[in-house]
Amino acid sequence: MSKLLDLIEQNAIKQSRSKTMSSSSSSSGGIGFTGALTILFIGLKLAHVINWSWWWVLSPIWISLLILLFILLVIAIIFLISELSK
């Protein structure tokens, strides 16, 4: 477990050094698919084009979070299984 934390810490240090060393201040990405879909649904809801519950209008956000939590859970389980089998 401590090896994993050390690797994460080293990677974070390398990334922060590379960001400070770069001369251009470009940002990554943009809004992304989830953000664009959420904005689209909110616009359609406010324009009365769709008559959905706000739960469904905001579903791209919470569904993405649920998927992320599921992936993290699977990774944690795999890590625990590998640590227990040693």
Secondary structure as GFF3:
##gff-version 3
##sequence-region A 1 86
A	DSSP	alpha_helix	2	21	.	.	.	ID=ss1
A	DSSP	alpha_helix	32	46	.	.	.	ID=ss2
A	DSSP	alpha_helix	54	57	.	.	.	ID=ss3
A	DSSP	alpha_helix	59	84	.	.	.	ID=ss4
###
